[in-house]
């Protein structure tokens, strides 16, 4: 599934609500945050899954350090 391509519109469906998986895009890569406890319900510190969070991650205290721990599900096109 890592070869899957998502448009921004398709990504919005993966917002972690109503039993949907929670995906976020960062620098064109789509990550699965469904099983990450701080992302429960698809929300984390004012950010919502189903979005491109490239800018938001630069403002986070952890920056990119958490990304290698996340499953990659595809890319944003």
Steps between C-alpha positions, in 0.01 A plus 500: 500500500802729529468561125154652534460854375267740679364830382434753775127431451550124549722558803223696672298175533769360734429735789480242779129560562214248479738205497706631207878466509695817583757601235714813477717623215842652564720615215307283255510179704179367656539347847254291702451646850191287578669304780698791645338576835550880487307493168192327652188614316711648220599813691832600654586844643255683276597305189254270326580181311408495133711807427842604375682592820837590344493850650355389833777246569763773476330675795483183709759429771589162346524622139576205268640269770171306532460424129727192480275330757186540286378263230511654151180438305564698185575839353313823446467596135 
